[in-house]
Amino acid sequence: MSTSGTIRCGIGGWTFDPWEGTFYPDTLAKKRQLEYASSQLKVIEVNGTYYGSQKPETFAKWASEVPDGFVFSLKASRFATNKKVLADAGDSIEKFLGQGLSELGDHLGPILWQFMPTKKFDADDFGAFLALLPEKQDGLTLRHVVEVRHDSFRTPEFAALLAKHKVAVVCADHFEYPMIADVTGDFVYARLQTGSDDVETCYDEKRLNLWADRLKTWAKGGDVAELDHADPSREPEKKTRDVFAFFITEGKVNAPNGARALQKRVD
């Protein structure tokens, strides 16, 4: 996966009944939904890997059904991120990364480590977790991103920890959870979660244009200063970065339309 400033817009998963006959053609067989979705989008975030393990042949099958350049972002196991003491997560991290996801090859995108909204920031605790995240698995370079959902993470110490370990943080556009838009890794990961089923493109035109400008700024190596940061004074290294943006949660019925509309604006 490149670090050349590629922008990929996508959705969460590819199986959702309301997409049948709207996003998916009426005549499309369910077994071809991934094939179709990957022809329309550049990335999909997989949620199922958060709840349970997959078989190596499952990852290989996914890889065989998508075109060159398409990637999967995998949500990491909840058994790793829900630990009371994160330093104890080593075995769960190893088990998740060793389940066969390397079968995705070039189609392996970022690994998303999502934490409970009740998890508060503790520098030693979280630093121990970040230190457990390996740079490679079966020869493949791994790219890690964390999603934290408690206000206590909005501190410069958190941003410094992420930068030290070269881990990205989710920029969450959410009704309740904090937005943390610091650029701390070699890519940027946004989850756009305040859409509407009443808007054909999930986000309206004004918001699509606004987010398109933000994605392009990040891809060129800039920072989006108007968004909330854990450390507003910190300036990231100026270099091109891959950017991932997902329409998730609210407005899911029209999420594929939103992803395609946003991709059109940034291409």
C-alpha positions as CSV (number, residue, x, y, z in Angstrom):
1,M,0.0,0.0,0.0
2,S,1.5,3.3,-1.1
3,T,2.2,6.5,0.9
4,S,1.9,8.6,-2.2
5,G,-1.0,10.7,-1.2
6,T,-3.8,8.4,-2.5
7,I,-7.3,9.2,-1.2
8,R,-9.6,6.3,-0.7
9,C,-13.3,6.7,0.3
10,G,-15.4,3.8,1.4
11,I,-18.0,2.3,3.7
12,G,-18.2,-0.2,6.5
13,G,-18.8,-3.8,5.3
14,W,-20.5,-4.8,2.1
15,T,-23.6,-6.8,3.4
16,F,-26.6,-4.6,4.2
17,D,-30.1,-5.4,3.1
18,P,-31.2,-1.8,2.3
19,W,-28.3,-1.6,-0.3
20,E,-30.0,-4.3,-2.3
21,G,-31.7,-2.7,-5.2
22,T,-30.3,0.7,-4.3
23,F,-26.5,0.4,-4.3
24,Y,-26.5,-3.1,-5.6
25,P,-28.4,-3.9,-8.9
26,D,-31.6,-5.9,-8.4
27,T,-30.2,-8.8,-10.4
28,L,-26.9,-9.1,-8.6
29,A,-26.3,-12.3,-6.6
30,K,-25.4,-11.9,-3.0
31,K,-22.1,-13.8,-3.5
32,R,-21.0,-11.1,-6.0
33,Q,-21.7,-8.1,-3.7
34,L,-18.0,-7.7,-2.6
35,E,-17.0,-7.9,-6.3
36,Y,-19.4,-5.2,-7.2
37,A,-18.7,-3.0,-4.1
38,S,-15.0,-3.1,-4.8
39,S,-15.6,-2.0,-8.4
40,Q,-17.4,1.1,-7.1
41,L,-15.3,2.0,-4.1
42,K,-11.6,2.0,-3.1
43,V,-11.7,0.7,0.4
44,I,-14.0,-1.1,2.8
45,E,-13.7,-1.3,6.6
46,V,-14.4,-4.8,7.9
47,N,-16.3,-4.9,11.2
48,G,-16.6,-8.7,11.6
49,T,-13.0,-9.1,12.5
50,Y,-13.7,-7.1,15.7
51,Y,-16.0,-9.9,17.0
52,G,-14.3,-13.0,15.9
53,S,-11.5,-14.7,14.0
54,Q,-11.5,-15.5,10.3
55,K,-9.9,-18.3,8.4
56,P,-6.9,-17.7,6.1
57,E,-8.9,-19.0,3.2
58,T,-11.5,-16.3,3.9
59,F,-9.0,-13.5,3.6
60,A,-7.6,-15.2,0.4
61,K,-11.1,-15.3,-1.0
62,W,-11.7,-11.7,-0.3
63,A,-8.5,-10.8,-2.0
64,S,-9.4,-12.8,-5.1
65,E,-12.7,-10.9,-5.6
66,V,-11.4,-7.3,-5.6
67,P,-9.4,-5.3,-8.2
68,D,-5.8,-4.0,-8.0
69,G,-5.5,-1.0,-5.7
70,F,-8.5,-1.9,-3.6
71,V,-7.8,-2.4,0.2
72,F,-9.6,-3.7,3.3
73,S,-9.2,-1.9,6.6
74,L,-9.7,-4.5,9.4
75,K,-11.1,-3.6,12.8
76,A,-8.9,-5.5,15.3
77,S,-10.2,-7.9,17.9
78,R,-12.1,-6.5,20.8
79,F,-10.3,-9.0,23.0
80,A,-7.2,-6.8,22.6
81,T,-8.6,-3.4,23.1
82,N,-11.1,-4.2,25.9
83,K,-8.4,-5.3,28.3
84,K,-8.5,-3.5,31.7
85,V,-4.7,-3.4,31.6
86,L,-3.6,-2.8,28.0
87,A,-0.1,-4.1,28.6
88,D,-1.7,-7.5,28.9
89,A,-3.0,-7.4,25.4
90,G,0.1,-9.0,23.8
91,D,-1.4,-12.5,23.3
92,S,-4.7,-11.1,21.9
93,I,-2.8,-8.9,19.4
94,E,-0.6,-11.8,18.3
95,K,-3.6,-14.0,17.8
96,F,-5.5,-11.4,15.8
97,L,-2.5,-10.6,13.5
98,G,-1.7,-14.3,13.1
99,Q,-5.1,-15.5,12.0
100,G,-4.2,-15.3,8.3
101,L,-4.8,-11.7,7.4
102,S,-1.6,-11.6,5.5
103,E,-3.4,-13.6,2.8
104,L,-4.8,-10.2,1.7
105,G,-1.3,-9.2,0.5
106,D,-1.4,-5.8,-1.2
107,H,-5.1,-5.6,-0.3
108,L,-4.3,-5.2,3.4
109,G,-5.0,-1.7,4.5
110,P,-4.8,-0.1,8.0
111,I,-5.6,-2.1,11.2
112,L,-8.1,-0.2,13.3
113,W,-7.9,-0.6,17.1
114,Q,-11.1,0.7,18.5
115,F,-11.5,1.4,22.3
116,M,-14.6,1.5,24.4
117,P,-16.0,5.0,25.2
118,T,-15.3,4.3,28.9
119,K,-11.6,3.8,28.3
120,K,-9.7,6.8,29.7
121,F,-6.3,8.0,28.8
122,D,-3.4,6.7,30.9
123,A,0.0,7.5,29.4
124,D,1.8,4.4,30.8
125,D,-1.1,2.1,30.0
126,F,-1.7,3.3,26.5
127,G,2.0,3.6,25.8
128,A,2.5,-0.1,26.7
129,F,-0.2,-1.0,24.3
130,L,1.3,1.0,21.4
131,A,4.6,-0.7,22.1
132,L,3.0,-4.1,21.4
133,L,1.9,-3.2,17.9
134,P,4.4,-4.8,15.4
135,E,5.6,-3.1,12.3
136,K,5.3,-6.2,10.2
137,Q,3.4,-9.5,9.9
138,D,4.5,-12.3,7.7
139,G,6.7,-9.8,5.8
140,L,3.9,-7.3,5.3
141,T,4.2,-3.8,6.6
142,L,1.4,-3.0,9.0
143,R,-0.2,0.4,9.5
144,H,-2.0,1.0,12.8
145,V,-4.7,3.4,13.7
146,V,-6.5,3.8,17.0
147,E,-10.0,5.1,17.7
148,V,-10.4,6.5,21.2
149,R,-13.8,7.8,22.4
150,H,-13.2,9.5,25.7
151,D,-12.5,13.2,26.2
152,S,-9.4,12.5,28.4
153,F,-7.4,11.6,25.2
154,R,-7.5,15.2,24.1
155,T,-4.1,16.0,25.6
156,P,-0.8,16.7,24.0
157,E,0.7,13.8,25.8
158,F,-1.5,11.4,23.8
159,A,-0.6,13.0,20.4
160,A,3.1,12.7,21.4
161,L,2.8,9.0,22.2
162,L,1.1,8.3,18.9
163,A,3.8,10.2,17.0
164,K,6.5,8.3,18.8
165,H,5.1,5.0,17.8
166,K,4.1,6.2,14.3
167,V,0.4,5.3,14.9
168,A,-2.5,7.3,13.4
169,V,-5.6,8.3,15.3
170,V,-9.1,8.3,13.9
171,C,-10.5,11.7,13.0
172,A,-14.1,11.0,14.1
173,D,-16.9,13.2,12.9
174,H,-19.4,11.9,15.5
175,F,-22.3,13.3,17.5
176,E,-20.9,12.3,20.9
177,Y,-17.3,11.1,20.7
178,P,-14.4,13.6,20.6
179,M,-12.8,14.6,17.4
180,I,-9.0,14.3,17.4
181,A,-7.6,15.4,14.1
182,D,-3.9,15.3,14.9
183,V,-1.7,13.8,12.1
184,T,0.6,11.4,13.9
185,G,1.3,8.6,11.4
186,D,2.1,8.3,7.7
187,F,-1.6,8.2,6.8
188,V,-4.8,9.8,7.9
189,Y,-8.0,7.9,8.8
190,A,-11.4,9.7,9.0
191,R,-14.7,8.1,10.0
192,L,-17.7,10.3,8.9
193,Q,-20.5,9.3,11.2
194,T,-23.1,12.1,11.1
195,G,-24.9,11.4,7.9
196,S,-28.6,11.1,7.2
197,D,-30.8,8.5,5.4
198,D,-32.8,11.5,4.2
199,V,-29.8,12.9,2.2
200,E,-29.2,11.0,-1.0
201,T,-25.4,11.3,-0.6
202,C,-25.4,10.7,3.2
203,Y,-23.7,14.1,3.7
204,D,-25.1,17.1,1.9
205,E,-23.2,18.9,-0.9
206,K,-21.7,21.6,1.3
207,R,-20.3,19.0,3.8
208,L,-19.0,16.8,1.0
209,N,-17.1,19.7,-0.5
210,L,-15.8,20.7,2.9
211,W,-14.5,17.1,3.6
212,A,-13.1,16.8,0.1
213,D,-10.9,19.9,0.8
214,R,-9.8,18.4,4.1
215,L,-8.9,15.1,2.6
216,K,-6.9,16.8,-0.1
217,T,-5.0,18.9,2.4
218,W,-4.0,15.8,4.4
219,A,-3.0,14.0,1.2
220,K,-0.6,16.8,0.3
221,G,1.0,16.7,3.8
222,G,-0.9,19.5,5.4
223,D,-2.8,19.8,8.7
224,V,-6.5,20.8,9.0
225,A,-6.2,23.4,11.7
226,E,-9.9,24.2,12.1
227,L,-10.6,20.7,13.4
228,D,-10.2,19.8,17.1
229,H,-6.7,18.5,18.0
230,A,-5.2,16.9,21.1
231,D,-2.2,19.1,20.6
232,P,-3.0,22.2,18.4
233,S,0.5,23.5,18.7
234,R,2.1,20.4,17.1
235,E,3.0,20.6,13.4
236,P,3.3,17.2,11.6
237,E,6.1,16.5,9.1
238,K,5.3,17.9,5.7
239,K,5.0,14.9,3.4
240,T,2.4,13.2,1.3
241,R,0.1,10.8,3.1
242,D,-2.5,8.3,2.0
243,V,-5.9,9.2,3.3
244,F,-8.9,6.9,4.2
245,A,-12.4,8.2,4.7
246,F,-15.4,6.0,5.6
247,F,-19.1,6.8,5.8
248,I,-20.1,4.9,8.9
249,T,-23.1,4.6,11.3
250,E,-25.6,7.4,10.7
251,G,-27.0,7.6,7.1
252,K,-25.8,4.1,6.4
253,V,-28.5,3.5,3.7
254,N,-26.9,6.2,1.6
255,A,-23.3,5.6,2.7
256,P,-22.2,4.1,-0.7
257,N,-23.6,7.2,-2.5
258,G,-21.7,9.4,-0.1
259,A,-18.4,7.5,-0.6
260,R,-18.7,7.7,-4.4
261,A,-19.7,11.4,-4.3
262,L,-16.7,12.2,-2.1
263,Q,-14.3,10.1,-4.2
264,K,-15.4,11.9,-7.3
265,R,-14.6,15.3,-5.6
266,V,-11.0,14.2,-4.6
267,D,-10.0,12.3,-7.8
